Amino acid sequence: MSTPSVRARQTTAPTQVKRFVFVLLDKFTMLSFSCAIEPLRLANYVAGKTLYTWKLAGENGREATCSNGATFKLDMGLDEVDREDVILVCGGIEVQKGTTRPVLNWLRREARRGNVIGGMCTGAYALAKAGLLDGKKATIHWENQDGFMEEFEEVKLTKSVFVMDGNRLTTAGGTSSIDLILKIIAADHGSDLANNVADLLIYSTIRTDQDTQRLSIPTRIGVRHPKLSQVIQMMEGNIEDPLSPADLADQVGMSTRQLERLFRRYLNRSPKRYYMELRLQKARNLLMQTDMSVINVALACGFASPSHFSKCYRSHYNTTPYRERGTQGPVPGPGNRLSI
């Protein structure tokens, strides 16, 4: 880069250097990792001096492979780090397998020493498994939230892009790492530096911890109809105890027949069918991300009868819940379907 206008003047004032230790779990997501490390590099560039340094760590101390197959050389194993270091655990697909006993023991040890510890993408699973998120707010990629909530009830899971709760940090994956790191840079060295880094990244909208991960319902479904969006939001919030079409219609001031026409017109399916698809999608997430029994998955998704659940599941996915579980294997923990 050769844009001198964004670079700050070098000063002779001593600057405390903050070090980040990136713990790369097996099959970690490159996007989330690179979106965390590049803003740190650019902060040094803009400031004209070293503000941040980093080390790459992993269980074997030699190399780590990310989900796209690229391999990274590690600087260290699971060694003791300085108390001032910020530890960021980078997860990806099959995070449960990457969250090994040595990783958990190391995280607990460093947590006892008071380090700031964060989870990038599905790295939040490793923190939760180690008990580091108990009673704290956290986030994880939206595709993994169903399984996470079932396994870690003591964690206050949110749908935010990132969360900072005391000395625990979590991000939702993808580009959300940029938002977290820019927040840290702004806190350490001011918003001007963070904004300059964002400009170099061509990152025109910096999100906060109040922003949510997913697109709005109108954007997702491609339809801007306030009552339709309101009904879908109610459906998504009432999976375990589904509301009847009559109740949904009543809450938005419509008749059941009007609601039926609304869904047919814009989504080419009945409200009942759309609601069933939402429930079955959650059921599939739970089957693939947790070790919950099929019966408990059925109950969690509003099916009182396992036989009815199996019939609906077969009709939609052309396989039974039991075969889905058998094909994928019992896969405890979230993270196995994340592919960003």
C-alpha positions as CSV (number, residue, x, y, z in Angstrom):
1,M,0.0,0.0,0.0
2,S,1.3,3.5,-0.8
3,T,-1.4,5.8,0.5
4,P,0.5,8.1,2.8
5,S,-2.5,10.2,3.7
6,V,-3.9,7.6,6.0
7,R,-0.7,7.1,7.9
8,A,-0.3,8.9,11.2
9,R,2.8,10.8,12.1
10,Q,5.3,8.7,14.0
11,T,5.8,9.9,17.5
12,T,8.6,9.3,20.0
13,A,6.1,8.6,22.8
14,P,6.5,5.1,24.1
15,T,3.5,2.8,23.1
16,Q,2.5,-0.3,25.0
17,V,2.4,-3.2,22.5
18,K,-0.5,-5.6,22.9
19,R,0.0,-9.2,21.8
20,F,-2.7,-11.5,20.4
21,V,-2.3,-15.3,20.5
22,F,-4.5,-17.0,17.9
23,V,-5.3,-20.6,18.8
24,L,-6.1,-22.3,15.5
25,L,-8.3,-25.3,16.0
26,D,-8.3,-28.1,13.4
27,K,-10.4,-27.0,10.3
28,F,-10.7,-23.4,11.5
29,T,-12.3,-20.9,9.2
30,M,-9.8,-18.8,7.3
31,L,-12.2,-15.9,6.7
32,S,-12.9,-15.3,10.4
33,F,-9.1,-15.6,11.2
34,S,-7.9,-13.3,8.5
35,C,-10.6,-10.7,9.3
36,A,-9.1,-10.6,12.8
37,I,-5.4,-10.4,12.0
38,E,-5.5,-8.0,9.1
39,P,-6.9,-5.0,11.0
40,L,-4.1,-5.5,13.5
41,R,-1.5,-5.3,10.7
42,L,-3.1,-2.3,9.2
43,A,-3.3,-0.5,12.6
44,N,0.5,-0.8,12.8
45,Y,0.8,0.5,9.2
46,V,-1.4,3.5,9.8
47,A,0.2,4.3,13.1
48,G,3.7,4.0,11.7
49,K,4.8,1.9,14.6
50,T,4.1,-1.4,16.3
51,L,0.9,-1.3,18.3
52,Y,0.1,-5.0,18.0
53,T,1.9,-8.3,17.6
54,W,0.6,-11.8,17.3
55,K,1.5,-15.5,17.5
56,L,-0.1,-18.5,16.0
57,A,-0.7,-21.4,18.4
58,G,-2.1,-24.8,18.2
59,E,-2.2,-28.2,19.9
60,N,0.7,-29.8,18.0
61,G,2.8,-26.6,17.9
62,R,3.8,-27.2,14.3
63,E,1.0,-26.5,11.8
64,A,-2.8,-26.1,11.6
65,T,-5.1,-26.7,8.6
66,C,-8.1,-24.6,8.0
67,S,-11.4,-25.7,6.5
68,N,-10.4,-24.8,2.9
69,G,-7.3,-27.0,3.1
70,A,-4.7,-24.3,3.5
71,T,-2.0,-25.0,6.1
72,F,-0.5,-22.5,8.5
73,K,2.8,-22.8,10.3
74,L,2.5,-22.3,14.0
75,D,4.7,-20.3,16.3
76,M,4.0,-22.2,19.5
77,G,2.1,-25.0,21.1
78,L,-0.3,-24.7,24.0
79,D,2.4,-22.9,26.1
80,E,1.8,-20.5,28.9
81,V,1.3,-17.0,27.7
82,D,1.7,-13.6,29.3
83,R,-1.2,-12.4,31.4
84,E,-1.6,-9.3,29.2
85,D,-2.0,-11.4,26.0
86,V,-5.3,-11.6,24.3
87,I,-6.2,-15.2,23.4
88,L,-8.5,-15.7,20.4
89,V,-9.6,-19.2,19.6
90,C,-10.4,-19.7,15.9
91,G,-13.0,-22.4,15.2
92,G,-14.7,-23.7,12.0
93,I,-16.2,-26.9,10.9
94,E,-16.2,-30.0,13.2
95,V,-15.3,-27.8,16.1
96,Q,-16.3,-30.5,18.6
97,K,-13.5,-32.7,17.4
98,G,-11.0,-29.8,17.5
99,T,-12.0,-29.0,21.1
100,T,-9.7,-31.6,22.6
101,R,-9.0,-32.3,26.3
102,P,-5.5,-30.5,26.0
103,V,-7.2,-27.5,24.5
104,L,-9.8,-27.3,27.2
105,N,-7.3,-27.8,30.0
106,W,-5.1,-25.0,28.5
107,L,-8.0,-22.6,28.2
108,R,-9.1,-23.2,31.8
109,R,-5.5,-22.6,33.0
110,E,-5.1,-19.4,31.1
111,A,-8.5,-18.2,32.2
112,R,-7.5,-18.7,35.9
113,R,-4.6,-16.4,35.2
114,G,-7.0,-13.7,34.1
115,N,-6.3,-13.5,30.4
116,V,-8.8,-12.0,28.0
117,I,-10.1,-14.9,25.9
118,G,-12.2,-14.8,22.8
119,G,-13.9,-17.2,20.4
120,M,-13.9,-16.5,16.7
121,C,-16.7,-18.1,14.7
122,T,-17.4,-21.5,16.3
123,G,-14.5,-20.9,18.7
124,A,-17.3,-19.9,21.2
125,Y,-18.0,-23.6,21.5
126,A,-14.5,-24.3,22.9
127,L,-14.9,-21.5,25.4
128,A,-18.3,-22.7,26.5
129,K,-17.1,-26.3,26.7
130,A,-14.3,-25.1,29.0
131,G,-16.9,-23.4,31.2
132,L,-15.6,-19.9,30.4
133,L,-18.9,-18.5,29.2
134,D,-21.1,-19.6,32.1
135,G,-23.4,-16.8,33.1
136,K,-22.0,-14.6,30.3
137,K,-23.4,-13.2,27.1
138,A,-22.0,-14.7,23.9
139,T,-22.6,-15.2,20.3
140,I,-21.9,-17.9,17.7
141,H,-22.7,-18.3,14.0
142,W,-26.5,-18.3,13.4
143,E,-26.4,-21.8,11.8
144,N,-24.9,-23.2,15.1
145,Q,-27.2,-21.5,17.6
146,D,-29.8,-24.2,17.9
147,G,-27.3,-26.9,19.0
148,F,-25.4,-24.4,21.2
149,M,-28.5,-23.4,23.1
150,E,-29.4,-27.0,23.8
151,E,-25.9,-27.9,25.1
152,F,-25.0,-24.7,27.0
153,E,-28.1,-23.5,28.7
154,E,-26.0,-21.5,31.2
155,V,-24.7,-19.2,28.5
156,K,-26.7,-16.1,27.6
157,L,-26.6,-16.6,23.8
158,T,-27.4,-13.6,21.6
159,K,-27.8,-13.1,17.9
160,S,-25.3,-10.2,17.9
161,V,-22.4,-9.8,15.4
162,F,-20.0,-9.9,18.4
163,V,-20.2,-9.7,22.1
164,M,-17.8,-8.3,24.7
165,D,-18.7,-9.5,28.2
166,G,-15.9,-8.7,30.7
167,N,-12.8,-10.6,29.7
168,R,-14.7,-12.9,27.3
169,L,-15.1,-12.0,23.6
170,T,-17.1,-13.9,21.0
171,T,-17.9,-13.3,17.3
172,A,-20.4,-14.8,14.9
173,G,-17.9,-15.7,12.3
174,G,-17.3,-14.3,8.8
175,T,-16.5,-10.6,8.7
176,S,-17.7,-10.0,12.2
177,S,-14.1,-10.4,13.4
178,I,-13.4,-7.0,11.7
179,D,-16.0,-5.3,13.8
180,L,-14.6,-6.7,17.1
181,I,-11.0,-5.9,16.3
182,L,-12.0,-2.3,15.2
183,K,-13.8,-1.9,18.5
184,I,-10.6,-3.0,20.3
185,I,-8.4,-0.7,18.2
186,A,-10.7,2.3,18.9
187,A,-10.7,1.5,22.7
188,D,-6.9,1.3,22.7
189,H,-5.9,4.1,20.4
190,G,-9.0,6.1,19.4
191,S,-11.7,6.0,16.8
192,D,-9.7,7.9,14.2
193,L,-7.2,5.1,13.9
194,A,-10.0,2.5,13.8
195,N,-11.8,4.4,11.0
196,N,-8.6,4.7,9.0
197,V,-8.1,1.0,9.2
198,A,-11.7,0.4,8.1
199,D,-11.1,2.7,5.1
200,L,-8.1,0.6,4.1
201,L,-10.2,-2.5,4.3
202,I,-12.9,-0.8,2.2
203,Y,-15.2,-1.5,5.1
204,S,-17.7,1.2,4.9
205,T,-20.1,0.2,7.7
206,I,-18.7,-0.7,11.1
207,R,-21.1,-2.8,13.1
208,T,-21.6,-2.7,16.8
209,D,-22.5,-5.3,19.4
210,Q,-26.1,-4.2,18.9
211,D,-26.2,-5.3,15.3
212,T,-27.6,-8.8,14.6
213,Q,-26.0,-11.4,12.3
214,R,-28.7,-12.2,9.8
215,L,-30.4,-10.1,7.1
216,S,-33.8,-8.7,8.0
217,I,-36.8,-10.9,7.3
218,P,-37.9,-8.7,4.4
219,T,-34.5,-9.0,2.8
220,R,-34.3,-12.7,3.4
221,I,-37.7,-13.5,1.8
222,G,-37.4,-10.8,-0.8
223,V,-40.7,-9.3,0.2
224,R,-41.4,-6.1,2.0
225,H,-44.8,-6.6,3.7
226,P,-44.9,-5.6,7.4
227,K,-47.6,-8.0,8.5
228,L,-45.9,-10.9,6.6
229,S,-42.6,-10.1,8.3
230,Q,-44.3,-9.9,11.7
231,V,-45.9,-13.3,11.3
232,I,-42.7,-14.9,10.2
233,Q,-40.9,-13.4,13.2
234,M,-43.5,-14.9,15.5
235,M,-43.1,-18.3,13.9
236,E,-39.3,-18.2,14.3
237,G,-39.8,-17.3,18.0
238,N,-42.3,-20.1,18.7
239,I,-40.8,-23.3,17.4
240,E,-41.2,-25.5,20.4
241,D,-44.8,-24.4,21.0
242,P,-46.2,-23.5,17.6
243,L,-49.0,-21.0,17.3
244,S,-52.1,-21.8,15.3
245,P,-52.8,-20.0,12.0
246,A,-55.8,-18.4,13.8
247,D,-53.6,-17.1,16.6
248,L,-51.0,-15.7,14.1
249,A,-53.7,-14.0,12.1
250,D,-55.4,-12.5,15.1
251,Q,-52.1,-11.0,16.4
252,V,-51.6,-9.0,13.2
253,G,-55.2,-8.1,12.8
254,M,-56.1,-10.4,9.9
255,S,-58.5,-13.2,9.3
256,T,-57.1,-16.7,8.8
257,R,-58.2,-16.6,5.2
258,Q,-56.4,-13.3,4.6
259,L,-53.3,-14.8,6.1
260,E,-53.5,-17.8,3.9
261,R,-53.8,-15.6,0.8
262,L,-50.9,-13.4,1.9
263,F,-48.6,-16.5,2.2
264,R,-49.8,-17.9,-1.1
265,R,-49.3,-14.7,-2.9
266,Y,-45.8,-13.9,-1.7
267,L,-44.3,-17.3,-0.6
268,N,-46.2,-19.7,-2.8
269,R,-47.1,-21.9,0.2
270,S,-49.5,-21.9,3.1
271,P,-48.6,-20.5,6.5
272,K,-48.8,-24.0,7.9
273,R,-46.3,-25.3,5.3
274,Y,-43.9,-22.5,5.9
275,Y,-44.1,-22.9,9.7
276,M,-43.5,-26.7,9.2
277,E,-40.4,-26.0,7.1
278,L,-39.0,-23.7,9.9
279,R,-39.5,-26.4,12.5
280,L,-38.0,-29.1,10.3
281,Q,-34.9,-26.9,9.6
282,K,-34.3,-26.5,13.3
283,A,-34.8,-30.3,13.8
284,R,-32.2,-31.0,11.2
285,N,-29.8,-28.6,12.9
286,L,-30.3,-30.3,16.2
287,L,-29.9,-33.8,14.7
288,M,-26.6,-32.8,13.1
289,Q,-25.2,-30.6,15.8
290,T,-26.1,-32.3,19.1
291,D,-26.4,-35.8,20.6
292,M,-30.1,-35.2,21.6
293,S,-32.3,-38.2,21.1
294,V,-34.7,-38.1,18.2
295,I,-37.6,-37.9,20.6
296,N,-36.2,-34.9,22.4
297,V,-35.5,-33.2,19.0
298,A,-39.1,-33.8,18.0
299,L,-40.4,-32.2,21.3
300,A,-38.0,-29.2,20.9
301,C,-39.5,-28.6,17.5
302,G,-43.1,-28.8,18.5
303,F,-43.9,-32.4,17.5
304,A,-45.9,-34.2,20.2
305,S,-45.6,-37.5,18.4
306,P,-42.3,-39.0,17.2
307,S,-44.1,-40.9,14.5
308,H,-45.6,-37.7,13.1
309,F,-42.2,-36.0,13.3
310,S,-40.6,-38.9,11.4
311,K,-43.4,-38.7,8.7
312,C,-43.0,-35.0,8.2
313,Y,-39.2,-35.2,8.2
314,R,-39.2,-38.0,5.5
315,S,-41.7,-36.0,3.4
316,H,-39.4,-32.9,3.4
317,Y,-35.9,-34.4,3.4
318,N,-36.6,-37.8,1.8
319,T,-35.0,-39.6,4.8
320,T,-36.0,-40.3,8.4
321,P,-34.5,-38.5,11.4
322,Y,-32.9,-41.8,12.5
323,R,-31.2,-42.3,9.1
324,E,-30.1,-38.6,9.1
325,R,-28.5,-39.2,12.5
326,G,-27.0,-42.5,11.4
327,T,-25.6,-41.0,8.2
328,Q,-24.1,-38.0,9.9
329,G,-23.2,-40.0,13.0
330,P,-24.1,-38.6,16.4
331,V,-22.3,-35.3,16.1
332,P,-22.2,-33.7,19.5
333,G,-21.7,-30.0,19.5
334,P,-22.3,-27.3,17.0
335,G,-20.1,-26.4,14.1
336,N,-20.2,-29.4,11.8
337,R,-22.2,-27.6,9.0
338,L,-20.5,-24.3,9.1
339,S,-18.8,-23.7,5.7
340,I,-18.2,-20.0,5.4
